[in-house]
Amino acid sequence: MVLVPVWTRRWPHAAVVAAWFALNPVVFPKPADQRAWATRAMLGEELWIVDRPKDVALAINAIATGAGVVALVAARRRNLWIASAATAAQMLLLLLYWERMARYFDARSPAEER
């Protein structure tokens, strides 16, 4: 979704992406509990950002960011294959990062709170 305005070079597409980023936190309600993997990943990331340990998650996040930059550059150059491959790599790394964040949350929160 983020690559679309870069690829098309159209401001209306950028406006749609910006609106989604602005509305996303408001559209979805607070989770009813903390059992869901995605919820634990987001809460773990909040804890991780405060603690900021230098661990594997930091490396995964840095590499995922690099893949995202490669995808943006490829989209700007309209190179479909590199943009697609870099986006796929970024998504895979993001899922690995979220798994780390869910584990980080689980290790730092009492079981009765989940």
N, CA and C of each residue as an Amber inpcrd file, in Angstrom:
protein
   342
   0.8300000  -1.1940000   0.0000000   0.0000000   0.0000000   0.0000000
   0.8700000   1.2520000   0.0000000   1.9410000   1.2470000   0.7650000
   2.8060000   2.4130000   0.8530000   3.5220000   2.6600000  -0.4710000
   3.7780000   1.6090000  -1.2210000   4.5000000   1.7640000  -2.4840000
   3.6440000   2.3490000  -3.6030000   2.3370000   2.2680000  -3.4880000
   1.4590000   2.7140000  -4.5750000   1.6900000   4.1840000  -4.9370000
   1.6820000   5.1190000  -3.9870000   1.9110000   6.5120000  -4.3990000
   3.3180000   6.7580000  -4.9480000   4.2950000   6.0000000  -4.4900000
   5.6540000   6.1390000  -5.0120000   5.6950000   5.6370000  -6.4540000
   5.0240000   4.5110000  -6.6900000   5.0000000   3.9160000  -8.0310000
   4.2250000   4.8050000  -9.0080000   3.0470000   5.2590000  -8.5920000
   2.1740000   6.0090000  -9.5130000   2.5090000   7.4960000  -9.5830000
   3.1550000   8.0060000  -8.5290000   3.5030000   9.4370000  -8.4510000
   2.2460000  10.3120000  -8.5130000   1.2050000   9.8710000  -7.8240000
  -0.0620000  10.6120000  -7.8100000  -0.4080000  10.9940000  -6.3740000
  -0.6430000  12.2800000  -6.1750000  -0.9620000  12.7830000  -4.8430000
  -2.2470000  12.1890000  -4.2560000  -3.2910000  11.9450000  -5.0560000
  -4.4800000  11.3260000  -4.4560000  -4.1850000   9.9600000  -3.8100000
  -3.2810000   9.2020000  -4.4220000  -2.9060000   7.9120000  -3.8370000
  -2.1800000   8.1210000  -2.5110000  -1.3110000   9.1140000  -2.4730000
  -0.6100000   9.4310000  -1.2280000  -1.5990000   9.8890000  -0.1590000
  -2.6160000  10.6310000  -0.5590000  -3.6230000  11.1010000   0.4020000
  -4.3920000   9.9300000   1.0130000  -4.7060000   8.9260000   0.1950000
  -5.4130000   7.7450000   0.7040000  -4.5430000   7.0040000   1.7230000
  -3.2650000   6.8230000   1.4040000  -2.3540000   6.1380000   2.3240000
  -2.2120000   6.9410000   3.6140000  -2.0450000   8.2560000   3.5030000
  -1.9140000   9.1100000   4.6900000  -3.1880000   9.0670000   5.5400000
  -4.3420000   9.0800000   4.8860000  -5.6100000   9.0000000   5.6310000
  -5.7160000   7.6720000   6.3760000  -5.2960000   6.5890000   5.7210000
  -5.3390000   5.2860000   6.3880000  -4.4350000   5.2630000   7.6140000
  -3.2260000   5.7990000   7.4720000  -2.3130000   5.8420000   8.6150000
  -2.8850000   6.6870000   9.7450000  -3.5860000   7.7490000   9.4130000
  -4.1860000   8.6100000  10.4380000  -5.3910000   7.9400000  11.0990000
  -6.1900000   7.2380000  10.3210000  -7.4170000   6.6230000  10.8450000
  -7.1910000   5.2770000  11.5250000  -6.1670000   4.5590000  11.1220000
  -5.9300000   3.2120000  11.6230000  -5.9750000   3.1160000  13.1470000
  -5.2730000   3.9600000  13.8980000  -5.3260000   3.8160000  15.3560000
  -6.7030000   4.1190000  15.9510000  -7.5050000   4.8920000  15.2300000
  -8.8170000   5.2830000  15.7390000  -9.8930000   4.2700000  15.3660000
  -9.7550000   3.6740000  14.1830000 -10.7720000   2.7670000  13.6520000
 -10.8860000   1.4940000  14.4830000  -9.7600000   0.9570000  14.9120000
  -9.7820000  -0.3070000  15.6340000  -9.8670000  -0.0590000  17.1380000
 -10.8380000  -0.6850000  17.7940000 -10.9930000  -0.4710000  19.2410000
  -9.8830000  -1.1750000  20.0310000  -9.7960000  -0.8070000  21.2940000
  -8.8520000  -1.4690000  22.1870000  -9.2380000  -2.9460000  22.2850000
  -8.2650000  -3.8490000  22.2570000  -8.6010000  -5.2780000  22.3240000
  -9.2530000  -5.6390000  23.6590000 -10.1480000  -6.6050000  23.6050000
 -10.8560000  -7.0420000  24.8110000  -9.9150000  -7.7330000  25.7970000
  -8.8950000  -8.4080000  25.2760000  -7.9180000  -9.0780000  26.1360000
  -6.5660000  -9.0870000  25.4280000  -5.5900000  -9.7280000  26.0270000
  -4.2340000  -9.7340000  25.4880000  -3.8100000 -11.1200000  25.0070000
  -4.7740000 -11.9490000  24.6590000  -4.4510000 -13.3150000  24.2230000
  -3.9940000 -13.3800000  22.7710000  -4.4860000 -12.4910000  21.9390000
  -4.1730000 -12.5580000  20.5090000  -2.6910000 -12.2760000  20.2620000
  -2.1330000 -13.0170000  19.3250000  -0.7110000 -12.8610000  18.9870000
  -0.3900000 -11.4330000  18.5620000  -1.2160000 -10.8510000  17.7030000
  -0.9560000  -9.4950000  17.2080000  -1.0040000  -8.4750000  18.3430000
  -1.9340000  -8.6470000  19.2570000  -2.0250000  -7.7430000  20.4060000
  -0.7650000  -7.8430000  21.2520000  -0.3410000  -9.0710000  21.5350000
   0.8720000  -9.2630000  22.3310000   2.0940000  -8.7100000  21.6170000
   2.1310000  -8.8270000  20.2970000   3.2540000  -8.2860000  19.5220000
   3.3090000  -6.7690000  19.6340000   2.1550000  -6.1140000  19.5220000
   2.1380000  -4.6450000  19.6080000   2.4780000  -4.1740000  21.0240000
   1.9410000  -4.8480000  22.0320000   2.2490000  -4.4780000  23.4170000
   3.7120000  -4.7630000  23.7410000   4.2260000  -5.8660000  23.1990000
   5.6450000  -6.1750000  23.3890000   6.5250000  -5.1240000  22.7430000
   6.1190000  -4.6460000  21.5850000   6.9000000  -3.6120000  20.9110000
   6.9160000  -2.3260000  21.7430000   5.7820000  -1.9890000  22.3510000
   5.7470000  -0.8060000  23.2240000   6.7400000  -0.9600000  24.3730000
   6.7690000  -2.1390000  24.9880000   7.7300000  -2.3880000  26.0700000
   9.1600000  -2.3470000  25.5560000   9.3720000  -2.9530000  24.4050000
  10.7090000  -3.0460000  23.8240000  11.2610000  -1.6660000  23.4890000
  10.4000000  -0.7900000  22.9810000  10.8310000   0.5640000  22.6350000
  11.2720000   1.3240000  23.8810000  10.5760000   1.1080000  24.9800000
  10.9570000   1.7710000  26.2350000  12.2870000   1.2080000  26.7480000
  12.4180000  -0.1220000  26.7470000  13.6280000  -0.7670000  27.2690000
  14.8060000  -0.6410000  26.3030000  14.5350000  -0.6960000  25.0200000
  15.4970000  -0.6060000  23.9120000  16.7220000  -1.5010000  24.0830000
  16.4870000  -2.8000000  24.2580000  17.6360000  -3.7040000  24.3560000
  18.3160000  -3.8750000  22.9950000  19.5790000  -4.1210000  23.0340000
  20.3220000  -4.3970000  21.7970000  20.3150000  -5.9150000  21.6010000
  19.2850000  -6.3940000  20.9340000  19.1010000  -7.8290000  20.7690000
  18.8460000  -8.1630000  19.3020000  18.4680000  -9.4020000  19.0490000
  18.2180000  -9.8610000  17.6830000  17.0710000  -9.0780000  17.0470000
  16.0910000  -8.6900000  17.8420000  14.9540000  -7.9450000  17.2950000
  15.4080000  -6.6290000  16.6710000  16.3960000  -5.9970000  17.2700000
  16.9310000  -4.7500000  16.7150000  17.5500000  -5.0010000  15.3420000
  18.2790000  -6.0750000  15.2060000  18.8870000  -6.4200000  13.9210000
  17.8150000  -6.7530000  12.8820000  16.8120000  -7.5270000  13.2810000
  15.7270000  -7.8810000  12.3600000  15.0180000  -6.6140000  11.8930000
  14.7500000  -5.7100000  12.8260000  14.0790000  -4.4610000  12.4900000
  14.9240000  -3.6190000  11.5340000  16.2120000  -3.5700000  11.7580000
  17.1070000  -2.7890000  10.8930000  17.1450000  -3.3730000   9.4760000
  17.2140000  -4.6840000   9.3770000  17.2510000  -5.3280000   8.0610000
  15.9110000  -5.1450000   7.3400000  14.8080000  -5.2430000   8.0900000
  13.4830000  -5.0170000   7.5010000  13.3580000  -3.5880000   6.9820000
  13.9050000  -2.6410000   7.7300000  13.8910000  -1.2510000   7.2860000
  14.6860000  -1.1000000   5.9960000  15.8360000  -1.7560000   5.9260000
  16.6340000  -1.7350000   4.7020000  15.8720000  -2.3090000   3.5170000
  15.1720000  -3.4000000   3.7450000  14.3620000  -4.0020000   2.6750000
  13.2640000  -3.0350000   2.2340000  12.6890000  -2.3090000   3.1910000
  11.6670000  -1.3160000   2.8550000  12.2220000  -0.1880000   2.0060000
  13.4210000   0.2470000   2.3190000  14.0720000   1.2960000   1.5180000
  14.3390000   0.7820000   0.1020000  14.8250000  -0.4430000  -0.0040000
  15.0520000  -1.0350000  -1.3240000  13.7340000  -1.0940000  -2.1020000
  12.6550000  -1.4740000  -1.4410000  11.3430000  -1.5470000  -2.0980000
  10.9000000  -0.1680000  -2.5810000  11.0980000   0.8640000  -1.7590000
  10.7180000   2.2220000  -2.1610000  11.5270000   2.7030000  -3.3650000
  12.8200000   2.4670000  -3.3420000  13.6750000   2.8700000  -4.4660000
  13.2590000   2.1160000  -5.7290000  13.0090000   0.8280000  -5.5930000
  12.5860000   0.0220000  -6.7510000  11.2360000   0.5010000  -7.2760000
  10.3270000   0.8660000  -6.3750000   9.0280000   1.3840000  -6.8110000
   9.2030000   2.7120000  -7.5370000  10.0740000   3.5390000  -7.0180000
  10.3480000   4.8300000  -7.6830000  10.8850000   4.5970000  -9.0910000
  11.7060000   3.5760000  -9.2500000  12.2740000   3.2390000 -10.5680000
  11.3430000   2.3530000 -11.3890000  10.2220000   1.9920000 -10.7960000
   9.2140000   1.1220000 -11.4140000   9.7830000  -0.2270000 -11.8300000
  10.5490000  -0.7960000 -10.9130000  11.1040000  -2.1300000 -11.1160000
  10.2500000  -3.1020000 -10.2900000   9.2940000  -3.7170000 -10.9540000
   8.2990000  -4.5650000 -10.2850000   8.9280000  -5.7160000  -9.5180000
   9.8900000  -6.4140000 -10.1210000  10.4450000  -7.6100000  -9.4970000
  11.2290000  -7.2850000  -8.2290000  12.0560000  -6.2610000  -8.2790000
  12.8210000  -5.9020000  -7.0830000  11.8910000  -5.3360000  -6.0120000
  10.9430000  -4.5130000  -6.4100000   9.9860000  -3.9620000  -5.4400000
   9.1910000  -5.0880000  -4.7740000   8.7720000  -6.0580000  -5.5640000
   7.9980000  -7.1850000  -5.0170000   8.8460000  -8.0420000  -4.0800000
  10.0600000  -8.3630000  -4.5190000  10.9380000  -9.2010000  -3.6940000
  11.3170000  -8.4870000  -2.3980000  11.6290000  -7.2100000  -2.4790000
  11.9930000  -6.4610000  -1.2750000  10.8010000  -6.3300000  -0.3350000
   9.6110000  -6.1350000  -0.8810000   8.4060000  -6.0590000  -0.0470000
   8.1420000  -7.4030000   0.6260000   8.2880000  -8.4900000  -0.1050000
   8.1030000  -9.8180000   0.4890000   9.1220000 -10.0580000   1.5950000
  10.3700000  -9.6810000   1.3540000  11.4000000  -9.8300000   2.3960000
  11.0690000  -8.9760000   3.6060000  10.6330000  -7.7540000   3.3680000
  10.2670000  -6.8790000   4.4810000   9.1170000  -7.4760000   5.2980000
   8.1170000  -8.0220000   4.6360000   6.9750000  -8.5990000   5.3500000
   7.3860000  -9.8280000   6.1590000   8.2260000 -10.6680000   5.5850000
   8.7260000 -11.8360000   6.3110000   9.5000000 -11.3930000   7.5520000
  10.3760000 -10.4340000   7.3740000  11.1580000  -9.9280000   8.5160000
  10.2630000  -9.2560000   9.5460000   9.2390000  -8.5590000   9.0900000
   8.3030000  -7.9270000  10.0180000   7.5640000  -8.9720000  10.8580000
   7.1760000 -10.0690000  10.2310000   6.5220000 -11.1420000  10.9860000
   7.4750000 -11.7720000  12.0120000   8.7420000 -11.9470000  11.6290000
   9.7360000 -12.4510000  12.5830000   9.9180000 -11.4690000  13.7390000
   9.9650000 -10.1940000  13.4200000  10.0880000  -9.1500000  14.4450000
   8.8880000  -9.1730000  15.3920000   7.6870000  -9.2730000  14.8260000
   6.4920000  -9.3220000  15.6750000   6.4830000 -10.5520000  16.5680000
   6.9710000 -11.6740000  16.0340000   7.0730000 -12.8770000  16.8770000
   7.9920000 -12.6050000  18.0610000   9.1090000 -11.9520000  17.8040000
  10.0280000 -11.5750000  18.8920000   9.3370000 -10.6560000  19.8830000
   8.5400000  -9.7250000  19.3870000   7.8610000  -8.7750000  20.2710000
   6.7990000  -9.4770000  21.1300000   6.1000000 -10.4510000  20.5430000
   5.1180000 -11.2150000  21.3210000   5.8190000 -11.9950000  22.4320000
   6.9630000 -12.5930000  22.1030000   7.7430000 -13.3060000  23.1240000
   8.2660000 -12.3450000  24.1970000   8.6840000 -11.1630000  23.7560000
   9.1870000 -10.1450000  24.6920000   8.0780000  -9.7690000  25.6730000
   6.8670000  -9.5860000  25.1490000   5.7220000  -9.2640000  26.0110000
   5.4270000 -10.4090000  26.9690000   5.3990000 -11.6390000  26.4600000
   5.0960000 -12.7950000  27.2920000   6.1070000 -12.9490000  28.4240000
   7.3650000 -12.6470000  28.1450000   8.4180000 -12.8030000  29.1620000
   8.3470000 -11.7160000  30.2330000   7.7010000 -10.5980000  29.9390000
   7.7070000  -9.4840000  30.8620000   6.3570000  -9.1510000  31.4800000
   5.3380000  -9.9140000  31.1680000   4.0440000  -9.6630000  31.7690000
   3.5660000 -10.9030000  32.4990000   2.9920000 -10.7070000  33.6700000
   2.4670000 -11.8670000  34.4190000   1.3770000 -12.5810000  33.6340000
   1.3070000 -13.8760000  33.7640000   0.3280000 -14.6990000  33.0250000
  -1.0990000 -14.2960000  33.3520000  -1.3580000 -13.8700000  34.5740000
  -2.7290000 -13.5170000  34.9500000  -3.2270000 -12.2490000  34.2580000
  -2.2980000 -11.4260000  33.7430000  -2.7090000 -10.2080000  33.0280000
  -3.0850000 -10.5120000  31.5890000  -2.6810000 -11.6780000  31.0830000
  -2.9570000 -12.0180000  29.6850000  -4.2140000 -12.7620000  29.5480000
